[in-house]
Amino acid sequence: MSKRTITVIPGDGIGPSIIDSALQILDKVGCDFEYEFADAGLTALEKQGELLPQRTLELIEKNRITLKGPLTTPVGEGFTSINVTLRKKFGLYANVRPVLSFKGTKARYENIDIITVRENTEGMYSGFGQKVSEDGLTAEATSVITRQGAEQIATFAYELARKENRKKVTIVHKANIMKSTSGLFLKVAREVSLRYPDIKTEEMIVDATCMKLVMNPENFDVIVTTNLFGDILSDLCAGLVGGLGMAPGANIGRDAAIFEAVHGSAPDIAGKNLANPTSVILASIQMLEYLGMADKAEQIRKAVSAVIAEGDRTTHDLGGTHGTTDFTQAVLERL
């Protein structure tokens, strides 16, 4: 049986060091993957003169599974977001952002277990109709929601809920004001919910969702929503469990998937052996689950959980005094 080959994009800033951590752990647990490395972001721009080289796109398409570190898109220089480009190019319509409480973090809450399922290619991130008037006084952008896109993401959320034995899906919207776009999303999500009578459905306006997530996060299970709202809510959820350093993300389409650390490249601490690699380690766990390797995913999750709970060689954001390599070693020892 041939080995599974994974495309690995180390990324920018702290990316290479935390990706290296994740790969060591995947190897230690016996995944036996082959890795093909590719550049993107500022690293690629400096080496090859473009943010997203053709070879990188070819490797993503060939291997279908990618593990990605954080990428930097230069701000205000006419560059399109690399992440948005990848999602559109490969039809990665579902952004899955789970947050789970780990004992030993500085989080304000315990027992949080929420999955945000975010539509990844439409809405305000469609990229349509963005313009500024010649006098600079008026700016416009167009939000596009399609029935197909809404049905696809709602179905994904309910199927995920059923697979994970979840009890409830919360449809988050702003249909009271955005009656066309958010209204269509809500209408289609309601229709999809009728196919899943075994799963409780609730509807919630996005601003109320923010308040209730802060006041009673334990009442949430699976959230499904549009692109912009999902971007905001998933970061809010990350804050409930200790920040973006504890939050992984999966971008899933019909033929490809990219698993990533959702935080930035943190250039201020790059090369200083300070970064917490947990986010990308958790993303690799998502990758293993996607590949049907749940046993190995659980081994890694238990090892990471033990390291954080015991405060063994944890990084500064977790209340410790150690760096990336020491944290990684602590996990490796438990495997």
N, C-alpha and C positions, 0 to 999 in steps of 0.2 A: 504494500500500500504506500503510495507516494506521500511525502510530507506536505502538510498545508503550508503554503507560502503567504506571508503577511507583508503588505506594504507598510513601511514605517517612515513617518515624516517627523524627524526630531524637532523641527521648528526653530523658533528664535529664543533668545534670552535664556531662561532657565530650562527651556524645552529639552535640549539634549541630555541634561543631567537627570531629569525626572523620567524621561523615556528610557534611559539606560537602566534606571532603577526598576522600572516595570518589566523590562526584558529579562533582567537577571532573575526576577521573581517567577516569570513565566517559564524560564528554563529550569529553575530549581524544582518547580512543581511537576516537571516532566511533560510539558506540552509538546516538545519536539517540533517546534515550528522552524521553517526557514524564513529569513528576513531579507527583504529587498528595500534598501534605503533610498529615499528621495528627498529633494529639497523643495521648500516653498517659503514664501514670506520674504523678510529682509535678507535672510541668508541666501536665498535663491537670487534675489535682486543683485546682491553684491557679487555673487559668483557667476551668474549667467545673464544678468541684465533684465530679468523678468521675474515677477512675483510667483508665477505658476507655470513652470517650464513644461513643455510638451511631454518630456520623458516622465514627469511626475504624473501627469494625466494618464499616460499609457499604462503605468504600473498600477494605478488605482483601478483602471478598467480591467486590466489583466487578472489581478489577484482578487478583486472584489471585496476584500477585507483590508481595512487600513487602521492603524493605530497612530494617532497624531498628537504631537505636542502643540503648545500655543503658538500661534502665528501673529506677526505684526503686519498690519496694513498701514502704510504711511498715511497720516491724516492730512486732509486739505491739499492733496497734490494730484487730484484727479484719478486716483487709483480706486478700483472697485473692490469691495470687501472680498477677501479670498474665500472666507467661509461661505458667504452667500453664493459666490461663483461655483464652488464645489457642490453645494446643495442643488443648484439648478442644473448643472452639467450632468450629474449622475442621478437626478430625480430622487434625492434623499428627502422625501416629503415628511417624514416623522422624526422629530427631535424628542428623544426620551431622556428626561432628566430626573433620576431618582434621588431622593435625599433620605438618609437613614441616620438615626442617632447612634453615636459611638460613645460609650462610657469613657470619660477621661478628657474629653474636649472641653473647651470653655463655653460651650453652647448654653443658652438660657433655658432650653427645654430638654426633656427626656422622652424617649419612646415615640419619636417622630418617624414615620414611614410613609412618605408621600411620593407618588410618581406624577410628574407633569409631562403630559403629551402635547407637544406644541406643533402646530402646522408649520412647515419649514420653508415653503416656497412661495406663498401667496401673501395677501394682506398688504400692509404698509411697506413690506420688504419686497414687493413685487418689482420695484424699480421703475415702474411706469410713470410717465407724466411729471417727472421731476424737473422743475424749471423755476428760474427767478426772472422777474421782469427786468427789462433793460435799465429801468431807473432804480432797481434794487429795493423797491418798496413792497413788492408782493412775491411770495413764494408759493408754489403748488406741488403737491404730490398726489398720486392716484393710488387708492387701495383697491385691489382686485380680489374678490372671493368668487370661486366657481363652485357649482354644485358638486362636480366631480372631486375637487380638492377637499371640500367639507365632508363629503361622504367617506372619502378615503381615510382621512385622519380620524373621524369619529369611529369608523369601523375598526381601525387599528387600535384605538383606545379601549374599546369594549372587548376586542379579542385578547388584548394584553391583560385586561382585568380578569377575564375568565381564566386565562392560562395561569395567572399568578394567584388565583383564588381570592381575588379582591371583591369586596362587597358593594362598593359604590363608585360611580363616576359622576363628577361634578362638571357640568358644561358651563364654562365661563364666557361671558359675552358682554356687549354694551348695546343690545338691540333696542333699548328704550330710547336711545339717541341716534345711533348709527343704524337706522331702520333698514337700509338696503343691504349693506355688507354684513354687519353683525347679525342682522335679521335673517339673512339667508343661511348663515352658518348655524344659528340656533334652530331654525326650521328643519334643516337637513339632519342636524345632530339628534333632534327629537325623533325624527323618522327612524334613524338608525337605532335609537334606544329601544324602540318597540320590538326589535328582533332579539333583544336580550332581557327577557322578563326575569331572569334569575339574578340580575344585577340592579341594585337600586340606582335611580337617576335623580340628581337634583340640578337645578339651574340657578346660576348666581351671577349678578352683575359684577364686573371686574373690580370696581372700587370697594364694594362690600366684601368681595373675596379677600382683598388686601387686609382689610380690618379684621376679618374673621380668622385669617391665617395667623395673625399676630396674637389675637385673643384666645382662640381655641384651635390650634393647629391639629390637635388629635382627632378632630371631626372630619378631616380630609383623608382621602384614600388615593384615588386617581383623578387628576384634573385634565380636561381636554379643552384646548382653546386655540385661538388664532395666533399668528406669528408674533406680532408686537406684544400682545398681552402675555403670551407664553414666555417671551424673552424676559419680561419684567418679573412675572410671578415666579419663574424658576430661580431667579437670583434671590428673590425674597425668601423662597423656601430654603435655599442654601444658607441664608443667614440664620435660619432656625436651628441648624445643626453644626454651626461653627464657621461658616464662610465658604467661599468658593474652593478653598483648598480641600474641602471634604465633598465636593460635588462633581461627579462625572457626567458625561453626556454621550449619547449615541445618536447618530444621524443615519436613518435607515430608509432604504428604498426597496424596490422590487428586485434589483439585481446587484446592489452594492450596499456597503455599510461602512461608515467611518466613526471610530470611537475616539474620544478626545478628552483632554483636560479642558474644562470650560473657562478657566481663569486666563488672565493675560500672561504675557511673556516675562513680566517683571524684570526689565533690563537692569534695574538698580541693584539687584542681588545676583545677577547672572555671574557665573564663574566663582562664586564665593562659598559654594557648598552649604547654602542656608535653606534652600527651597524644600517645602513639604511635598513629597511625591504622591501623596495619598490620592489626589484627584485622578491622576492618570493610571494609578494602580487599580482604582475602582472602575475606571473606564475599561481596563483590560479584563476585569471580572465580567462586565457587561458583554464584552467581546466573546469570552468563553461561554457564557450562557447562550448567546446567539448561535454559537457553533455547536451547541449541544454538549458542552463539557462542564456541566453543572457541578460535578464532584470536585474538579480542580478549582473552579470558581469559589466554591465553599471553603476549600482548604485555605485559599489566599485570604478570603474575607475573615476567617477565624484568626489567622495569624496577624493580620493588620489590627483587628479588634483587640487582640491580646496586648500587642505592643502599645497601643494608645491607652488602654485601660490601666496598664501597669506603669505608664509613663517611662517606658524603657527606651532611652535614647531618642526621645521625641524632639521635634523641631520647635523653634521659638513660638510659632503661632499656636502650638498645642501645649504651651506652658513649659516646654523643655529647654535645653541649652545645646542641643546637638544639631547636626546638619543632615543633608540628604544621604550621604554614604553611611553614616552611623544608623540612621533610621532604617535604611534598606537592609543593613546587616542584621538588625534586630528581627526584622521580618523573615529574612532568609534562615536564621537560626531556628525559628519556630516551624519552618517547613522541613 
